[in-house]
């Protein structure tokens, strides 16, 4: 399940480069339930998607300018296709974000 983050990052490498977004994929963390996150910085946001091996997913984004949280979304027991869809949604929110 955690492999989905790396798969998504690899599938979006051209878009991430074109949009000048900085992406960091963490190592697998935690016991007994492992988790991994991907952090995306750009367009005035720092966004993070944290995925647990049980399929739970948390999406967050914070404005670099105001330090306020602008996205917070929790999903439980996601399937691989749902993870991909949610990461695509997060990416779209980063790209269209307009700092105030």
C-alpha positions in Angstrom: 0.0 0.0 0.0 2.8 2.5 0.9 4.3 1.9 -2.6 1.4 4.0 -4.0 3.1 7.3 -2.9 6.2 6.5 -4.9 4.2 5.2 -7.8 2.2 8.4 -7.9 5.3 10.6 -7.6 7.0 8.8 -10.5 3.8 9.0 -12.7 3.6 12.8 -12.1 7.3 13.6 -12.5 6.8 15.8 -15.6 4.0 17.8 -14.1 5.9 18.3 -10.9 8.9 19.6 -12.8 6.9 21.8 -15.1 5.0 23.4 -12.1 8.4 23.8 -10.3 7.2 21.9 -7.3 9.6 20.4 -4.8 8.7 16.9 -3.7 10.1 14.8 -0.8 9.1 11.2 -0.1 9.9 10.1 3.4 11.2 6.7 4.5 8.6 4.3 6.0 8.0 5.3 9.6 6.3 3.9 12.6 5.5 0.7 14.5 3.3 -1.4 14.6 1.5 0.4 11.7 3.9 1.8 9.1 3.3 5.1 7.5 4.9 7.2 4.8 4.4 10.8 3.6 5.0 12.8 0.5 5.6 16.5 0.9 5.0 19.0 -1.9 6.2 22.6 -1.8 5.3 25.2 -4.3 2.9 28.0 -5.2 2.8 29.4 -1.7 1.9 26.1 0.0 3.5 23.3 1.9 1.3 20.2 1.4 1.7 16.7 2.9 -0.1 13.5 2.2 0.4 10.8 4.9 -0.5 7.3 4.0 -0.7 4.4 6.5 -0.3 0.8 5.4 -4.0 0.2 6.3 -5.0 2.6 3.6 -5.8 5.6 5.8 -4.8 8.9 4.2 -4.5 12.4 5.5 -4.0 15.4 3.2 -2.9 18.7 4.6 -1.7 22.0 3.2 -0.5 25.1 5.0 0.0 28.6 3.4 3.6 29.7 3.5 2.5 33.3 3.8 0.0 33.1 6.6 1.0 29.8 8.3 -2.7 28.9 8.2 -4.0 25.4 7.2 -5.9 25.6 3.9 -6.5 21.9 3.3 -7.3 19.1 5.8 -8.9 15.9 4.6 -9.0 12.5 6.3 -9.9 9.3 4.4 -10.1 5.8 5.8 -9.3 2.4 4.2 -8.6 3.8 0.7 -8.0 1.6 -2.3 -5.0 2.3 -4.6 -7.2 4.1 -7.2 -8.6 6.3 -4.4 -5.2 7.2 -3.2 -4.2 8.2 -6.7 -7.4 10.3 -7.2 -6.9 12.1 -3.9 -3.2 12.8 -4.6 -4.2 14.2 -8.0 -6.8 16.4 -6.3 -4.2 17.7 -3.8 -1.8 18.4 -6.7 -4.6 20.4 -8.5 -5.3 22.4 -5.4 -1.6 23.3 -5.1 -1.4 24.3 -8.8 -4.5 26.6 -8.7 -3.8 28.1 -5.2 -3.5 31.8 -5.2 -1.9 33.2 -2.0 -3.8 36.2 -0.6 
